[in-house]
Amino acid sequence: MPVLLHKSRLLSLLAAILIAGFLTTTIASYLVSKNSLIRGVTEQSLPLTSDTIYSEIQRDLVRPIFISSTMAHDTFLREWVLRGEKDPRNIVRYLREIKDKYSTVTAFFVSEHTGRYYYAGGILKKINPHEPRDTWYYRVRKMQEPYETNVDVDMANRDTLTVFINYRVLDFKGNYIGATGVGLTMNTIGRTIDNYQARFKRRVYFVDGRGEIKLAGSSMPTSSRSIRAMSGISGIADKILNNRQQASRLHYANDNGNVWVNSRYLPELGLFLIVEQDENQILQPMVHIFWVNLAISTLVTLLVLLLAFYALNRYQKHLEALATFDQLTQLYNRQTFEVLFERAQLELGRSKQPLSVLLLDVDYFKRVNDTYGHLAGDRILRNLADKLRELLRDSDVIARWGGEEFVVLLRDCDLTQALVVANNLRKAIAEHDFSLPQQVTVSIGASQYAESDDLTSFFARVDTALYVAKQGGRDQIAAR
C-alpha cells in the first residue's frame, strides 16, 4: 500500500508538472501570437485593405464623377443651354449617348432656366421647390462644392434606389445654369462592396458626414441607418466623423467581442470609408490551433504518464525480484523464505498439517571452486536449483539459504515422509551429470516443525542435523 501511494504521488506530481508546463507554454504562445496578429491587423492589414479599396473605388466609383465632370464642362451642353434649350431632342440624344457609352443606369440634366429634368428618355418633369423629391436640386444649387454624391430613388427607373453624382454646371462666365450627372443603381454598388467584403473578409461600408450609411453590402442590416444609432460603433462615431485629415484606427466592443475599425474620409465621394474586422474572425484559426495544441499536449501528457507508469512498474518489479529471488539460481532468497516460513507457521495453527524442512549443502564445494573455477561452481548451483525444481512439488518452497546451501519447505509432510524425499533428492543429485570429472553430492539435514518451536530454535535444530550428516561422511541424511 505505501508503494502504491508513493507511485500515485509521483505520477500526480509528474502530471501536474507536465500539465502546468504545457498550459503555460500553450497559453503564453497563444497570447503572444494573438497580440502580434491583432497588431499586424490594426497597423498593417486593415490600413492596407482600406488603401486597396480606396484605389479600386477611384477606378469603380470615382469613374462616374469623372463622367459627370466631363458633362458639366462639355461645350455642347453649355452652349445648348445658353441658346435657349432649343430642340430638346439634341440634349436627349446627348444624354442617351452618355448613358450607353459609359453603361450608367441614367444620365440627366436639370435646367436652372426652364426647370426641366432631361434624361435619356426625354423630359421627365419640371422640378418644383415644394416637391420633396426635388430638394436635392436646390441643395446642389446652393453648394460651394462642384458636386455631391447622393443616394435617392430614380423616377426614370421605377424608383430604383440609385447613387447619383450631381454636378453643378456653370456657363463660360461662372454663372450657375443647372445640374447634370449620372447614376448607378444601389444593386451595382452593393455588388461591388460585396465583392470587397468577400475578397478581404471584412465589412465595408460608407457613411456621410452625419454618420448616415449611404453605401453598404448585402450583409449590412437593413435597419441600420446611422452609425450613431448602431450598437458598439456609436461610441466611436464622433471620432470617425470628426477626423477628415487622416485614417483612424479605432475599436469597439459588441456581443461577439472586439471589432477593429479603420476609417478614412474620401473627398472625391464626400463619404467616409469604414472597414471593420471582427477580432473573433481574426483569432478563429488561432483558437483552432490553440485547442489542437491542448489536445496534443493532453495526448503527450497521457503518453508520458503511461510510459512513466510502465517504467515505474518495471523498476518496481525489478526491485521486487532483487529483493525476492536469488539472481544466480532464480530461487527464493533467504529473506523471502523466512517470510514464507512464517506464513506457513500461521497456516499450521489452523490446518494442523505437518511441516518439515530440508537443509542441503553441496559437499566439497570449495574444492570445486578451487579446482574448476567459480564459473563451474556457479553452473553447479544453477543446475542443482533446476534439479530441485524438477524433483519437488509445486507446493514445496525452495530457496538458496546462502553460499552452497539450499533449504526446502515441505508442506503437509511429516519427518518420515521428509526423510524419504531427502533420500530421493540425495540419490538423484549424486546420479546427475554436472559435466565435471568428479561426482557432485549433497548432505541433507531434516527436521519437523513443532508448535513449540520458534524460528531461531527450529533452524538451529535443522542446521545441527545438517552438521551431523556432513560429519557422518557426507552424501548423508540426518534428522533431528
HUGI-V709644 format. One record per residue. N is the residue number from 1. PHI is phi in whole degrees, 0 to 359 (* if undefined). NEAR is the number of other C-alpha atoms within 10 Angstrom. D_FIRST is the distance of its C-alpha to the first C-alpha in Angstrom with 1 decimal. Layout:
# HUGI-V709644
n->[N N]
phi->[PHI PHI]
near->[NEAR NEAR]
d_first->[D_FIRST D_FIRST]
This chain:
# HUGI-V709644
n->[1 2 3 4 5 6 7 8 9 10 11 12 13 14 15 16 17 18 19 20 21 22 23 24 25 26 27 28 29 30 31 32 33 34 35 36 37 38 39 40 41 42 43 44 45 46 47 48 49 50 51 52 53 54 55 56 57 58 59 60 61 62 63 64 65 66 67 68 69 70 71 72 73 74 75 76 77 78 79 80 81 82 83 84 85 86 87 88 89 90 91 92 93 94 95 96 97 98 99 100 101 102 103 104 105 106 107 108 109 110 111 112 113 114 115 116 117 118 119 120 121 122 123 124 125 126 127 128 129 130 131 132 133 134 135 136 137 138 139 140 141 142 143 144 145 146 147 148 149 150 151 152 153 154 155 156 157 158 159 160 161 162 163 164 165 166 167 168 169 170 171 172 173 174 175 176 177 178 179 180 181 182 183 184 185 186 187 188 189 190 191 192 193 194 195 196 197 198 199 200 201 202 203 204 205 206 207 208 209 210 211 212 213 214 215 216 217 218 219 220 221 222 223 224 225 226 227 228 229 230 231 232 233 234 235 236 237 238 239 240 241 242 243 244 245 246 247 248 249 250 251 252 253 254 255 256 257 258 259 260 261 262 263 264 265 266 267 268 269 270 271 272 273 274 275 276 277 278 279 280 281 282 283 284 285 286 287 288 289 290 291 292 293 294 295 296 297 298 299 300 301 302 303 304 305 306 307 308 309 310 311 312 313 314 315 316 317 318 319 320 321 322 323 324 325 326 327 328 329 330 331 332 333 334 335 336 337 338 339 340 341 342 343 344 345 346 347 348 349 350 351 352 353 354 355 356 357 358 359 360 361 362 363 364 365 366 367 368 369 370 371 372 373 374 375 376 377 378 379 380 381 382 383 384 385 386 387 388 389 390 391 392 393 394 395 396 397 398 399 400 401 402 403 404 405 406 407 408 409 410 411 412 413 414 415 416 417 418 419 420 421 422 423 424 425 426 427 428 429 430 431 432 433 434 435 436 437 438 439 440 441 442 443 444 445 446 447 448 449 450 451 452 453 454 455 456 457 458 459 460 461 462 463 464 465 466 467 468 469 470 471 472 473 474 475 476 477 478 479 480]
phi->[* 299 297 297 295 295 296 297 295 296 294 296 295 298 298 297 295 296 297 297 295 295 297 300 295 294 292 298 298 296 294 296 295 298 298 295 293 296 297 295 292 288 266 232 295 297 301 295 299 298 296 296 297 299 297 286 297 302 277 269 254 283 304 299 295 298 297 297 296 299 295 294 256 290 298 301 298 290 293 298 291 293 274 98 56 283 54 304 298 296 288 295 297 299 293 294 296 299 299 288 295 258 56 269 283 202 221 215 212 243 273 290 285 258 76 282 254 267 214 295 259 132 262 282 185 250 286 220 297 265 269 305 289 257 298 301 295 288 290 295 299 270 295 268 287 287 203 218 255 225 259 206 279 253 297 282 226 56 58 290 295 225 266 259 257 263 247 290 250 244 283 289 254 89 273 289 233 153 226 225 158 227 222 239 290 297 299 296 296 299 295 297 292 301 295 301 295 293 288 261 57 219 271 232 201 234 230 271 295 269 92 286 284 258 227 203 274 290 280 286 303 295 285 282 236 215 290 290 254 274 299 90 289 301 290 242 300 296 296 289 284 267 240 252 269 212 293 255 243 226 206 216 250 228 296 261 121 282 237 264 234 237 231 207 271 252 297 296 257 70 230 264 270 240 241 243 226 289 297 299 293 296 272 306 298 292 297 299 296 302 291 297 298 296 297 296 298 297 297 298 301 298 297 298 295 296 296 296 298 296 296 296 297 298 295 296 295 297 295 296 296 298 280 256 247 281 290 282 260 61 269 301 273 297 297 293 301 298 297 294 295 298 295 294 301 297 294 299 296 269 270 60 273 294 222 231 227 247 241 252 225 286 288 52 291 297 295 297 298 290 273 250 97 291 295 294 299 296 296 298 296 294 295 296 298 298 294 297 299 289 272 263 283 294 282 282 255 246 214 271 278 148 59 257 259 232 234 231 259 254 281 50 212 276 293 299 294 297 291 295 299 296 294 298 297 301 294 297 289 296 273 282 272 265 61 234 299 258 284 253 231 227 255 228 253 228 200 258 283 248 297 280 284 250 301 293 293 294 288 295 292 296 296 295 299 296 298 298 295 289 290 281 121 68 50 233 234 224 231 222]
near->[6 7 9 9 10 11 17 13 12 15 18 13 12 16 17 13 13 19 18 12 13 19 16 12 14 18 15 12 12 18 13 11 14 17 11 11 17 16 12 12 18 18 13 11 17 22 20 14 20 21 14 14 20 18 13 14 17 17 11 13 19 17 13 23 23 15 19 27 21 14 26 25 17 12 13 14 20 19 13 15 19 14 8 10 18 11 9 13 15 14 23 20 15 18 26 19 14 21 20 13 9 14 14 16 20 24 29 30 27 25 19 18 13 14 16 18 19 22 25 23 15 17 18 15 14 13 19 14 12 8 8 8 14 13 14 15 21 14 10 18 20 10 12 8 10 15 24 22 20 17 19 18 17 19 13 17 12 8 10 16 17 23 25 27 28 26 27 28 29 16 17 12 6 8 9 16 19 25 26 29 30 29 26 22 20 21 16 14 18 17 14 18 23 21 14 20 20 12 10 18 16 17 20 27 22 23 21 21 14 14 20 17 20 19 19 23 22 12 12 14 9 8 7 13 15 17 22 19 14 13 13 17 21 16 16 15 17 14 14 26 21 11 14 17 8 9 18 18 16 16 19 16 15 11 7 10 11 15 19 20 23 24 26 24 25 16 10 14 20 16 25 25 22 20 22 20 22 20 19 14 14 16 17 11 10 17 15 11 14 17 12 12 18 17 12 13 19 17 12 15 19 15 12 16 17 13 12 16 16 12 12 15 13 12 12 14 13 12 12 11 15 14 15 18 20 18 12 12 19 16 23 24 23 20 15 17 22 15 11 14 17 14 11 15 19 11 13 18 10 8 9 12 12 16 22 22 28 28 26 26 24 23 20 13 18 14 11 18 14 11 11 13 12 13 10 17 19 15 15 22 22 16 17 21 19 14 15 19 15 10 13 16 12 9 10 14 19 24 25 26 21 12 10 19 17 25 24 22 21 24 19 16 18 17 20 14 13 24 22 12 17 24 17 14 20 19 14 15 22 15 12 14 14 17 11 11 8 9 13 21 23 26 27 32 27 30 26 21 21 13 11 7 13 13 12 8 11 18 18 12 19 25 21 19 23 27 18 20 23 21 12 13 10 19 20 21 25 22 21 15]
d_first->[0.0 3.9 5.4 5.1 6.1 8.7 9.8 10.5 12.3 14.2 15.3 16.3 18.3 19.9 20.8 22.3 24.3 25.6 26.5 28.2 30.0 31.2 32.2 34.1 35.8 36.8 38.0 39.8 41.4 42.4 44.0 45.9 47.1 48.0 50.1 51.7 52.6 54.0 56.0 57.3 58.3 60.0 61.7 62.6 62.0 63.5 66.5 67.1 66.9 69.4 71.7 71.5 72.3 75.1 76.6 76.5 77.9 80.8 81.3 80.6 81.6 83.9 86.1 87.7 88.5 90.3 92.2 93.1 94.3 96.4 98.0 98.6 100.5 102.2 106.0 106.9 104.9 106.4 109.9 109.7 108.8 111.4 114.1 113.6 110.9 113.5 112.5 108.9 108.4 108.2 105.2 103.6 103.9 102.5 99.4 98.9 99.0 96.4 94.2 94.5 94.4 91.2 89.5 89.1 88.9 92.0 94.6 96.8 99.5 100.5 103.9 104.5 108.3 108.2 104.7 104.3 100.8 101.4 98.8 98.8 100.1 103.0 103.4 100.4 101.8 103.3 100.9 101.1 99.9 99.1 96.9 93.2 92.7 95.2 93.7 92.1 95.6 96.7 93.5 94.2 97.8 96.7 94.0 94.4 92.0 93.5 91.1 88.2 85.5 85.5 83.6 85.9 87.0 89.7 92.6 94.0 90.8 90.0 88.4 85.5 83.4 84.6 84.1 87.6 88.8 91.7 93.9 96.9 100.2 102.8 106.4 107.9 108.5 105.0 105.9 103.4 104.6 101.6 98.0 96.8 93.6 91.3 88.3 85.0 83.2 79.9 78.5 79.4 77.9 74.8 74.3 74.7 72.1 69.8 70.2 69.2 66.1 65.1 65.6 63.9 61.3 62.5 64.6 68.2 71.0 74.1 75.2 78.5 79.2 78.5 75.1 76.4 74.7 77.5 75.9 72.5 70.8 69.8 66.3 67.7 67.7 71.2 70.8 70.4 73.7 73.0 70.1 70.9 69.8 66.8 63.3 61.7 64.5 66.9 65.2 66.4 69.6 71.8 70.3 71.0 74.6 75.7 74.8 77.5 77.5 74.2 71.1 68.5 64.8 63.1 60.2 59.5 56.6 56.6 54.1 52.7 52.3 54.6 57.9 59.5 63.3 66.1 69.6 73.0 76.6 78.8 82.4 83.8 82.4 82.3 78.7 75.3 72.9 69.3 66.4 63.0 59.5 56.5 53.5 51.2 53.3 53.0 49.3 48.5 48.0 45.9 43.8 43.4 42.3 40.0 38.1 38.2 36.7 34.0 33.3 33.3 31.0 28.6 28.8 28.4 25.4 23.8 24.9 23.6 20.1 20.2 21.5 18.9 16.1 18.0 18.6 15.0 14.1 17.3 16.6 13.2 14.8 17.7 15.9 14.2 17.8 19.3 17.1 17.7 21.2 24.6 25.9 29.5 29.3 26.0 25.5 22.6 22.9 23.6 20.2 18.6 21.7 21.3 17.8 19.4 22.4 20.7 19.1 22.7 24.1 22.2 23.4 26.9 27.0 26.7 28.7 31.3 31.6 32.9 30.7 32.4 31.7 33.9 34.0 36.0 37.7 39.8 43.4 45.0 42.1 43.3 46.7 45.1 43.4 46.5 48.8 47.0 44.4 40.6 40.2 42.0 39.9 36.6 38.2 39.0 35.4 34.1 36.9 36.2 32.6 33.7 36.3 33.9 31.7 35.0 36.3 33.4 31.6 28.3 27.0 28.0 25.6 27.2 26.2 28.1 28.6 30.2 33.3 35.3 33.7 31.6 30.1 29.9 28.2 30.4 29.1 31.8 34.3 36.7 38.5 41.6 39.6 37.6 40.9 42.0 38.9 39.4 43.0 42.3 39.9 42.4 45.2 43.3 42.2 45.7 47.2 44.8 46.2 44.1 46.7 48.0 51.5 50.4 48.6 44.9 44.2 41.5 41.7 39.3 38.4 37.2 36.2 34.9 32.1 33.3 31.4 33.0 31.6 28.8 27.1 29.5 32.7 31.9 31.4 34.4 36.4 35.3 36.0 39.4 40.2 39.5 41.8 44.5 44.3 44.8 47.6 49.2 50.0 46.7 46.0 45.7 43.4 43.1 41.3 40.5]
